[in-house]
Amino acid sequence: MSSAVFRQWYRDLAMGMRFTFTGGREGWVRAVLTAVGVGLGVALLLLTAAVPNLLSAREARAEAREDRSIGYLDDQSKPTGESLVIADTDTEYRQREIRGRLLQPEGAKAPLPPGVAEFPAPGEMVVSPALSELLESDAGKLLRERLPYEMVGTIGQAGLIGSTDLVYYAGSKEIADRVDGSVVARIDAFGMDTTGLPDDEVDPILLLLTLVVFVVLLMPVAVFIATAVRFGGERRDRRLAALRLVGSDGRMTRRIAAGEALAGSLLGLLFGAGFFLLGRAVAGSVEVFDISVFPSDLDPSPGLALLVAVAVPTAAILVTLFALRGVVIEPLGVVRKAKPPRRRLWWRLLPPLAGLALLYPMIGQGSENGEFNEYMVTGGVVLLLVGITALLPWVVEAFVARLGSGAVSWQLAVRRLQLSSGTAARMVNGIAVAVAGAIALQMLFSGIEARYEVPTGQDTTRAQLELVLPEDARVSVVGEKLKRARGAQTTAALSSAAVSATAKDPELLTDLTVGDCAALRELATIPSCRDGDVFRVESADDPSVTEPAVPGKTLYFDPTYTGDEQGAEIAWKLPAAVREVPERVDALRNGTVGLLATPGALPAKTESEFYGTIYVRTDPKVPDALDEVRNAAVAIDPLIRTWEWETTRRVDQFADIRTGLLVGAAAVLTLIGASLLVSQLEQLRERRKLLSALVAFGTRRRTLGLSVLWQTAIPITLGLVLASTVGVTLGAVLLRMTNVKVSVDWSGVLAMTGIGAGVVVLVTALSMPPLMRMMRPEGLRTE
């Protein structure tokens, strides 16, 4: 570009920007509407640009508070002036996870947990702000019984992953003697050492899923920004005709129009920065799908923020020039007001076909044939979704051209759509792209979900809670107390150990499970049982594991191994009758083999050789039964670990991607609603005089209101039909790429389509009050 051409572009763009800000109230209103629409999109783009820093900051704090890594000392270690004994007391409360630790410093230089100013004394605790708020509220009454400590301080941001984390550190003086290297550990530093650790291998399908999620969430944002810079198109055309009248040529006029769009986009950048800072300020008090952040974590990457700052104004100029490419602007008007030529279909099919061509080579690849080409994936998905924005104007025009007579409201709406089908399609483009992407993602998630959901083998109808006892706990004592706990309907207390055929250097061990008759019947089919009985469950895969279990034979608890400390070598002579019983098909523990014994069959002083587990079936009639049982367990021993049963467990990476999608979708849905509302208000503002004139000629307000509803309903219906078609197509291609059988969850498709339609209905309802005000005769007043 020569210097003369550059100066000409600069002058024309600057003139257009001056017209925006010096065109009186009308110009300012148009500029503000454009800025609001662009600003909402910019705010979401800045939020996306902050995601890398957000994830790294959360990961850094999670690693910094890790207490089983760099400072871990052997469970046989001795106390030092720099050691700290820490016990894991994590729990749950009403489906929310609570991170808990008991602390007992053993010296003046014991390491403090991140975010904690000083160690709490025994009976005291420091808590996160969110946990403090919960404990002080009525909703935390039951939790206060579980945490009978005095709150003496607050955990700082350095010790929390998110602003709504539920975390506490409590002081103790009783855990130093219970160090076992797992639940209770001795450490001399906090933090995780990642040096030398191999990088996690990323599953190709999960990488594909991540790419598609980002594209699908960001595409509607780009569409809305492109739509927002074209606000006020009809009024702008009249101004452009006036410019032609005073001597500007066609190219200069288009550049001036681009300058007006540039001014709106620059103002939109300021609005977007303001929206982002406002959202950043309130982010600390918001939790979406159990995810919360600190405002300081939302720090956009400078490079990505600069890209947004350059891309948005550039897109505003290009979109405006592209929109005016077929418009003849003459001194006495704009030829667009005549009947426009019919839109051509052939070139509108090229983007989606090109997208399919990019994705086709990866069909059938699955996760076994290497990573997917990220550029081809991104390009293919983008082109398919862009194809919606190209096809929708043609679909709307072709459909409304065939609509005929009807009620007055219908005729007003149809005629308006026939004259400006492009404007109607632009307003719907964003929601159509969002729905198409949501349908494709829903199909992809549903198709691959089984691959990343691991069956646990747990039957939640048999038990809901599993309580793992610390090594020094007595299962018989804990079991009796839990039987009387509020919320516990039935309990099965089982303890396990291994016994050998020899007292020294055993070659083969046999599993031994001990419980009363009722508890043992949860594992095996036992016709008759009384205290003192012993049973044997054979292994179909490895019969040798029960070889030592011969009636009348002597077995040994805690045998001595060469080079190790002397074992207890407690002898146990099996009774003369050891009945063989089959394992239950729906046993509480899968793969129960070896010996089953009732407490009366064991020699004295063997209970310390067992580790105990108690299974609890909760009473459905008791409110908060799970938490009532947890409270009872903590009251017995705070080191009892409680696990809630579930039939399946999702792979963490898959669950994280799904959570990220839900959070992002909530943000995009908010943007969609806000941008649609701004677009709708802008459309009504441009037609204010026409609406007032129709009312002045006697048209009923109800008729005009219905006409506006029809003008929204027709294009949105066409847009959702097109979005469903493209979304199902894209979803099918993605499923074939992951080598999964294509199946369409029509209920999910209808749900995604219904959500999109619901957003439009809500926006239309919110635009009704302004519409009623614009129908007043004062709307005919002009300057």
N, C-alpha and C positions, 0 to 999 in steps of 0.2 A: 504494500500500500504506500503510494507516494505521499510526501508531506502535504501537498495541496489537498489530496483526497482525505487525508487524516484530519486536516484542519476543517474541511467541509463537514465531515462526520461529527467532529467535536462541536462545531457551531450549531448544527441542527439538533443534536442530542441535547445540548445545553438549552436551546430555545424550548424544546419540548418539556424539559424539567422546569423551566421558568413558568411556562403556561400552567403546569400542575399547581404550583404554589402561589401564582398571582391571578388565578382565574376566578377569584371570588369564592363565596361559600360553596357553590356547586363543585368547583375544582377540589376544594379541600375535602368535602364529603367523599368524593370519588377516590381521592388519594388515601383517605383514612380507611375506607372499605377495602381497597386493594392492600394496604399495609397490614390490616388485621388478617386478611386471608393468607397473605404471604408469610406474615409473622408467625401464625400458628404452625405452618409447615416448617419454617426456619427453627422454631423452638424444638420441634421434634427431631429435626436433623442435628441440632446441637446436642440434644440428649443422646442421640445415637453416637455422636462423636465422643461423648464422655464415657461410653460403655467400656472401652479398653482400660482407662484409668480406674473406673469403678471396680472392675473385676480384679485388677492387680492390687488395688488398695485393700479390698476385702480379703484376698488371698494372703497378703502380707500380714494382716492382723490375725488371721486364722493360724498362720504358721508361728507368729510371735507368741501366742498363748498356748502353744502345744506343750504338754507336760510329760510326754513319754518319748522324747527324741534326744536332743543333744545333751540334756542334763541328767539323763536316766542313769541311776546307779544300781548295781546288782542288789537283789533282794537279801543277800547275805552281807551287804555293806554295813559299816558301823556309822553312827552319828558323827558329824563333824560340825565345826563352826559355820560351815557354808551349806549345810544340807537342810532340806525341807521335806517333810513327809506330807504327801498329798493323796487324798482318796477321791475316787470318781463316784459321785452321787447323782449322776444325771437322772432326770425323771421326766414325766409328762403330766400335763394338767389340761384336761378338756381338749385333747388332741394337739396341744401345743408343747413343743419340746422345751425343756428347761435344763440349762447346763449348770451343774452344781459341783463344787469341790469343797472338801474339808481340808484345812491347813493346820499343820503343827510344825512351826519353825524349830530347828534344833541348834541354832546359833545366831549370833548377832548379824552375820553376813548371809543369812538365808535369802534366796532370791524372791523378790516380790513379783506376783503376777502382773502382767501389763495392765495399766489402768487403775491399779490399787496403790494408794498412798502409803498405807501401813497395814500390818497384819491385824485382823480382828482377833480379839481375845476369845477364849473359849466361851461359848454361849452367845457370841455376837457374830454379825455377818455384814458384809458390804454387798450391795445389790446393784444391778443395772437400773437406770431410770424407769424403764418399762416395767420391770418386775416390782419396783417400789410402788408404782402407780397401781399395778394389779393387786398387790397385797393390801393396799390401803382402800381399795374399792370393795363394794359388796360382793362382786364377782369372785374376789379372792379369799372369801371367808374359809372355804374348805382347804385352800392351799396354805393358809396361815397355820393350820393345825399340823401340816407336814413340815413346815420350816419354823420350829419353835425357837428362833433366834432373834435377838434384838438388832434392829437395823441401826448401824452406826456410821454408815458412809455409802458413797456412790461410786460405782466403777466408771472410770473415764472411757473416752472413745477408743483409746489404744487397746482396751481389753474386750471390745465388742466388735462383731462383724457388721451388724446393722443397728439402726437406732431403736428398733423394737425388740432387740434380743432380750431374752429372759435368762439372766445369769446371776449366780451368787457365789460368794466365797465365805465360808463360815469357819470360825476358829474351833479347834478341838485339842484335847489333851489325852486322848485315848487311842489314837490310831498308830502311834509309833511302834507299839508292840504287835501290830497286825500287818506289817509289811509283807506282802506276798508277791510283789513284782507285777501284779496285774491290776486289781482294783485299788490296792494301796501300794504306792511306790515311794522310793526315796530319790530325790533329785537334787541337783545343785545349780540348775539353770533352766529357764524356759526357752522355748523356741524349737524350730525344726531345721535340721541340717539337710539341705537338698544337694550338697556337694557330692558329685559322683553318682547321683541317682539317675537312672535312665529316663529319658523323656517318655511320657505316656504315649503309647501308640493309639492313634485316633482311628476308630472304626470308620471305613469309607462311607458307610451308609449314614452314620451320625454326622460326618462332615457334610455330606450331601444335604442332610436335613437342616443343618445350621445355615448353609448357603441359601437354601430355598426360603427359610424363615426370614432372613435379612432382606432378601429381594422382595418377598411378598409384603413385608411390613413397610418397606421404604417406597415401593412403587406408588401406592395411593398418595403419599406425601408429595412426590414429584408431580403427579397429575393435578393435585389440588393447587400447588404453586403455579403451575402452568395455566390453570383456570383462573386463579385470582388476578393474575396480571392482565387479564382481558376484561375485567369488570368495567362497566360503563362504555361498552363498545358502541352502542347506538348513538349516544350523545357525543362520543368522540368523533363519529363519522360526520356529524353536522359541523363540528369545529374544523375538521380537515377540509370540508368543502369550502368553508370560509377562507381558509389559508390559500386554497387554489384560486379563490376569487381575487386575492390581493397579490397574486403573482408567483407563488411557489409552484415548482413542477412536481410531478408525481413522486419521484424518488425522494426529493426533499421532504415532501409531506409525510411519506412513510417513515423517514428517519426522525421527523419531529414526533410522530406517534410513538416510535420506539423510545424516544427520550421521555415521553410521559410515562410509559411503562417502566422505564429505568428509574424514574423518580419514585414511583410507587414501590418498586422492589427495594430500593435503598432505604426508604422509610420502613418498609417491611422488615429489613434486616435489623433496624433499631427496635421495632416492635418485637421481633422475634427474640432479640437479646433480652429485652425487658420481660417478655413472657417466660423465657428460660430462667432468668434470675429469680422471678417471682415463684416459679415452680420449684426451683432449687431451694429457695428459702423454706418452703412448706414441705419439702420432701422428707425431712426428718420426722415428721409426725404422721406420715402416711405409710400404710402397709398394704401391699397388693399381693394376694396369693402367698402370704407368709414371707414375703420378701420386703425388706426395708433397707434404706440407705442413709448415709450421713450426707448433708449438703456439701461438705468439703470433698466428698468422693466424686461428685458430679462436676468434674473439671475437664472440659473438652480438650482433646488433643490439639495443640496449636496448628499442626498441619491440616487436620480434618476441618477445624474451624475456619482456616483460611480458604480451604477448598469450597466450603459452603458460602463464604463471603464473596467468592469470585463466581461460583457457578450460578447462584440465584440471579444476580443482575444480568449475567450473560444470557441465561435462559429467558429472562424477560424480554430482552432485545430480539432474540431469535424467534421466540414464539410470536411476538407482535409482527415482525416482518413476514413470517410464514402465514399468519392469519390474513394479512393484507395482500398476499400475492395475487389473488384473483379478484380483487376489488378495484373497480375503476372509480377514482375520486375526481369529480369534475367540479367546476366552480359553482354550479347550481344544485349540486346534490351528489349522492352516492348511488351508483348504479345497482348496488346490492338491494335497493328497495324494489327494483323490478324482479320479476320471477327469475330466480337463479337457475343456471343449467343443472340438470340432474347429476348427482354425484356418481362417479365411476367406481365400480366394484373391484376391478381387476387388481389395481395397485394396493387396495386395502387388504387383500388376501396375502400379499407378499410377506408382511412381518410375521404372522402366525406360522406360515409355511416355512419361513426361514428358521424360526424358533424350533419347529419340529425337526428340521434338517440338522440343526446343531445337536439336539438331544438324541436323535436316532442312533448314531454310532455307539452310544453307551447302553443301549437296551440289552438286558440280560447279563450285565456285568456283575451285579450283586456285590458282595463284600469280599469275594475270593479273588477277584482279578485286578487288584490294585485300586488306587484312589481314582475318583472321578475327576475329569478335567474341569477345574473350578471355573475357568473362563468360558468354556462351552456351556456348562450348567447355568452360570449367571446370564450369559447372553441369550440362551434358549428360553429361559423363563421370562426374562425381560421382554423379549420380542413377542412371546405369546400373550403376555399381559398388555403390551402396547397395542397388539392387534385389536384388543377390545376397544380402545380409544379410537382406532381407525375405522372399525366396522360399525360402531354404534351410530354415528351420524347417518350412515347409509341406511341402516336398519330402520331408524326412526323416520327418516324421510320417506322411504319406500312404504312403510306401514301407514303413516298418517295421510299419505297421498290417496289412499284407497278408502279412507273413512268418509262416511256420508252424513246424511241428515240425522237429527235427533233433537233433544231438548235444547233450549236456548243456551244453557250453560255448556252443554256438549259442543254446540256449534261454535261458540266463542273460543273454547279451548282448542278445538280441532283447527280452526282458522289460524289461531295464533301459532300453533305448532307447525302448520303448513308454511307459514311465512318465516319462522325462525326455528326450524328444527335443529340447527346446529347449536344454538344457545341452549336449548333443552337438553341436548345430548351431552354438552360440556358439563352441565350441572350434575349429570348422573354418572359421568365417566369414573369419577373417583370411587364412588360406592360400588360400581360394577367391578372395577379392578380389585377392590378389597374383597368382595364376595368371591370372585373367581379364585383368588389366591387362598382364601380361607377354605374353600371347598377342596382345592388340590391338597392343601396341607392336612386337612381332616382325613382325606382318603389315604394319604401317605402314612400318617400316624397310625390310623386304624390297621393298615396293612402290615406294618412292621412291628406293631406293639407286642405281639406274641413273642417276637424274637428277643425282646428286651424286658420281658416280664418273667421272672424266675419263680416257679412254684415252690412254696415253702414246705409243702406236705403237712401243713398244720390245719386241723379241722376246727374251725372256729365255733362249731356247734358243740364240741366236746369240752373246750376250755377257751377262755379269753385272755388269761394272764398266765405268764410263766415267771416264777420268782426264783432267781439263782442266789443261793445262800453263800456267804463267805466261808472260807475253809474252817474257821473255828466255831461256826454256828452249829447248833444241835438241831437237826431236822425234826426230831420228835417234839422238841419244845416249841419250835416255831410253827410246826404244823398244827399243834393243839391250839395255839393262840389264834392262828388265822382262821380256824374253823368257827371261832366266835366273832370274827370281824364282820362289821356291818357291810353288806353288799356281797358277801361271799355265800353262794348257795351250796356248793360242794367243793371240797379240796382233795387233792391226791398228792400226798407227801412221799416222794421217792428219793432214795439216796443210792449212790453208785460207788463202786470200788472195783479193783482188780485183785484177784487171788491167783496164787500159783501153786503148782504141785510140789515145789521144793522151797526150802527156807532160804537157800542161797543160790545166786546166779540162775534165776529161772529162765527156761527157754520158751515157755509158753504160758500166757496169762489168760485167764477166763474172766469175763465180765460178770459182776454180781450186782443185782439190783434188789434193794430192800424196801419193803413197804407193807402196810397192813393188807388184809385180803381185798378190801374194796379198791385200794390203789393198784394192787397187782392185776386185778381184773381189768384195769384200764389198758394193760399191756398185752395180756394173753387170755385165752379162753380157758378158765379154770372152773370145772364143775363144782368141786367142793374144796373148802379151804378153812383152816383154823390156825391160830397162832402156833408157830413151831414147825410148820410145813416148809418144804423146799421143793422147787420145781425146776425143770430144765427145758429151755427152748432151743431146739436144734437150728443150725444155720444150713440152709439148702445149698449155699454157695461154698462154704468152707466148714465141713463137719469137724475139723481138727480143733476149732476154738472151744469146743465143749469136751474134748478128750479127758481133761483132768477131773471133770464133774462126774466121778464114779461113786455110787452110793457106798458109804462107809469109809471113803478115802479121806485122808487129812490134807487140807489145803492151808495156805499161809497168807495172812495179810502182811503188807509192807515187808517183802523179802529184802535181803541184803545183796547189793550188787558189788562186784569187785571194784575197788578204788573209791567207792562211795562211803558215806557214813553208815554206821551200823543201823540196820532196820529193826523195827519192833519184832518182826517174825512171830506174829500172833497165830497160833495154831487153831484150826477149826476142823473138827471131824464131822463130815457130812453124815446125816442120818441114814439109816439102812434103807429107807424108802425115799427115793427122789423121783417124783412123777414127771413124765414128759408131757408137755402141753404145747399146743400150737399158738403162734403169735396171732393177735387179733388183726383182722384186715384193716381196721380203722384205729390201730394202736396210737396212744398219745405220743409215743416215741417210735419213729420209723426204724426198722432193723433191729428190734430188740432180740438179742440172742444171749446165750449163757445161762446163768443161774438166776432164779427168782427166789427170794427168801423172805419169810415173815420175821419180825424182830425177835421173837422167842427162840428162833433157831440159831441165833448168833452167840458167840462167846462174849464175855464181859469185856469192856474197855476197847471195843472196836469202833464205836461210833465216830471217834476222831479220825478214823481212816477213810471216812466217806465224804463225798461232796454231795450236797443236797439240792434238790429242785422241788418246788411245790407248784402244782398246776391248780388254777382256780377257775371254776365256772361261776360267773357272777349272777346275781339275782336281778332279772329284768324289771322287777317291780320297784327296785331301790334306785332313786335318782342318783346320778353320778356314782354308780356302783364301782366302776373301775378306780376312780380316785379315792373312794372310801377304802378299798382294799390296799391301795398304795399307801394311804395314810397309816393304816394298821401295820403294814410291813415296816415303814420307817420308824414307827414308834417302838417296834421290837428291836430293830437293828438298822441304823441309817446306811449300812453298807450292803443291804440286800438290794440286788439289781432286779428291776421289774421290766418285763418285756410284754408288750401287747401282741397277741397273735394276729396274723394276717395270712390269707390264703396265697397271695402272690406278693412279690417284692420287685419293684422296678430297678433296673440298672441305673446307677446314680447319674451318669452322663445323659442318658435318655430323659430321666426325670428333670434334670437341670434345663435341658433344651425345651422341654414341654412347659416348664414354669416360665422360662424366658419368653416363650411364645405368648403365653397367657398375659404376662405383664405388658409386652409390646402391643398385643392386640387391644388391650384395654386403653393404652395411650392412643393408638391409631383410631380406635372407635370414637374416643373423645374428640380427636381432631376432625374426623369425618362429620360428626354432628355439628361441631362449632363452625366448620367451614361451609357446610351445607346451609346452615342458618344465615351466615353472612351473605352467601350467594343468593339465597332466596330473598333476603331483604333488599339486596342490590337490584334484583330483577323487579321487585315491586316498586322500588323508588323510581326506576326508569319509566314505569308505566303509571305513575301517580296521576298525571294529567288525563290520560286515557280513561282510567278508572273513575276519576271524578266526573269526566264528561259523560260517561255511560250512566252514572247515577243521576246526573242532572237531566238526562233525557228520559229518566223514568225506569231504568233497569234496577231490578230489586237487588239489594245487597246479598241476599241469599243466593241469587243466581250467579253473581260475580264470585262469591266465595266458592261455590261449587265448580265454577270454571277454572279457578286457580287449582283446586284439588285435582280436576281432570288433567290439567296441564302438568301436574306433578306425577299423577298415577300412571299415565300412559307411557311416558319415557322410562320411568323407573321399572315398570313391568317388563318392557322390552329389554332394558339393561340387565335385569336380574335373569331373564331367560337366556340372554347371550352370555352372561357371566357364568351361569350354571353349565352351559354347554362347553365353554372354554375351560372352566374349572375341572369338570369331569374328564375332559380330554387330557389336560395337564396332569391331573392326578393319576390317570391310567398310564401315561408315559413314565411318570416317576416310579410307579409301582413296577413296571416292566424293567426299568433301569436297575431297581434293587432286586430283580429276579424273584418277585413275589406275584402270586396269582392276582389278577385284577378282579376286584369286587367293589361294587359301589354301595356304600351305606346310604341309602336314599333318605333315611331319617336324618342323618347328619347333613346331607345336602339341603334338605328342606329347612333344617335348623339354621344353617348358615344364611340361606336365602331369607328366612324369616327375620333374622337379626338385622340384616341389611334393610329389609322393608320396614322393620320397626323403627330404625333410626330415622328413615325418611318420614314416616308418619309422625313421629315426635317433633321433627323439625317443622313439618307443615303445620302442626297444631300450634307450635310456638309462634309461627308467622301470622296466624290469624288476627290477633289483636292489632299489630301494625297495619294489616290489610284493612281492617275496619276503619282505622283512623285516616288512611289514605283515600277513602271513598267520600270524604266530606267535600262540600262545594269549594272550600278554601283551597283545595288542590289545584283549581283552575287559575289561581292568582299567579301572575308572572311579573318579572321585572324587565 
